[in-house]
Amino acid sequence: MTPGRLGGAAQLGVLCILASVPLFVAPYETGILARILIFALLAVSLDLLVGITGLPSLGHAAYFGIGAYAAGWLSINVTAAAPVPLLAGAAAGAVAAAATGWLAVRSTGIFFLMLTLAIGELIFQVAQNWESVTGGSNGLFGIPAVSFAGSPLRLVGYVYWYVLGGFVVGYAVLRVVSGSPFGAVLRGIRDNEPRMRSLGYSPFRYKLAAYVLAGGIAGLAGGMLAAQARLVTTADIGFTTAALALLAVVIGGAGTLWGACLGAALVVLVRDALGPRLDGHGPLILGLVFILAVYVLPRGFAGLAGVLVRRRREQPA
Amino acid sequence: MVGWFGTNLVSILNGFAIGSLLFILASGLSIVFGMMDVLNLAHGALYLIGAYLGYQFAGDTSSWPGFLTALGTAALAGMLAGGVLSTMTEPLARRPHLDQALLTLGVALVVAELLAIGYGNDVLRVNAPPGLNRSVQVFGDTYPAYRLALIGLGALIALAVYVVVERTAVGALVRASVADREMVSALGVDNRRVKLAVLAVGSGLAALAGVLGGPIYGAGPGLDERVLILALVVVVIGGLGSIKGAFVGALLIGQVESLGRALVPDLASFMLFGALALVLIVRPRGLFGAPKAAV
């Protein structure tokens, strides 16, 4: 099998396993897996910026949170019929990304990191102060269960499948975009922006498009969060979530998309599964993991896998 | 016009007090970044260390020895932490600058969590030293004496930093390193030692700011992020590596934070973003940024 086909088969296999999880796994663990999928989609959308376009963002949780608030607010006040809240979340994330991205993508590198950090914090403050819509520091609670063909989805397994559906759609969009000529232009901008400009491409437009797309997918993930947790708090839109998403991308290996999923799984497992046993101080472990990862895994898990594959290829057949 | 000043005097003074604090905080961040391209995301965590040291020594009672001890230990602890950060980023010197920023982000997460474990999640009070812990009359308004002192101290520190950077041999070295690090290195100056010294001083200033800000903001989780964001906005507006820029930016953001909040409370969060956006559109490198500054 060619590496491409092998990858496709592996993805299909992973999808089958993921789809069958509620049939074999207890509800609590299924819920954690759903949270991993949500966070993984956030991380993958961030990877489009960090790994593929070369724009390290520390404010990506803003669009995730906006999507979650939008989906939650819509579910409470208008309709909870699937997939309307998810679409609303994606749209809200994309609009917010467009409204702030035109400023952010003028810069690159560390400057971009600083700007997105500032933008993310400002959106966080808006969420905290706009109590009539977001519930302020109490959070937006009482989000009704998502309804499918008229009846609400209450069982953990059904909600999981709903989340999995959102994840597959979001991941597929990012996969297709990353493999398209558009994705190639983004990589070109990452590697050599002046050359892309001299070839006639407008880096500003491409970067803005990538930023809006990433914001939209992050909003979709936020919509999934509103459906799964049925509670949105300011923690979901804040700095820590943004930092953890970046951590997931870095640990997983920027630019590979699937690496970010592995990183996200590790982050959620430490934060949600291990965290309660540590008095909620999971971020301590994550911070240490982060420091370690920067030193020893410059290319993340994906880099590790890349080394193994290369070694195998170098051996004579 | 006079009447307008009269009604908003307290907000304007508050803006200057916040501006003083921001300058002490942002000048270190700006020089470290402008000089070494190291974005120190742990800068807010250093401020938080200072704030908790302030609580430790001046939390229960209001006393000069307590407050001065807090200032002294914070300056030492900050400089030490800056040295550690410098050593930690050294192995990453040949890697992309982003990796160093990520490392400091990890350090910031760890430090903030350790402080939360040690001191809990409540916002703790820090007392102003005696004599400054009361209010005084300013043109008919009552105003906390401590904040007036902070404004004065901020001006003093700004003057000191200005004299050191602009008028001494050490300052010339710092400015030369901001302008062209490789050339300074080629002239026989050990880059790593300059970086160590600058990070130590910058981090010491951040921790000092934490103690000084204590009587206004207290000490609590989340404070590190807030001050880091404000300092970053100041640095971006002022221009990287420019002390003058940090000074003007700090005064500007101080007023946006205080006067802006008082005049249009609903739009306060947007005004910070608006100020940032406006400056970056008109002058993408900040108000006093060098035209060739690294991107």
Interface residues (C-beta under 8 A of the other chain):
Chain A: P56 L58 T100 L103 R106 S107 T108 G109 I110 F111 L113 M114 L115 L117 A118 I119 E121 L122 Q125 V126 N129 G238 F239 T240 A243 L246 L247 V250 D279 H281 P283 L284 L286 G287 L288 F290 I291 V294 Y295 P298
Chain B: F33 D37 L39 P91 L92 R95 H97 L98 D99 A101 L102 L103 L105 G106 V107 A108 L109 V110 A112 E113 L114 A116 I117 E225 R226 L228 I229 L232 V233 V235 V236 S269 F270 L272 F273 L276 A277 L280 I281 P284 V295
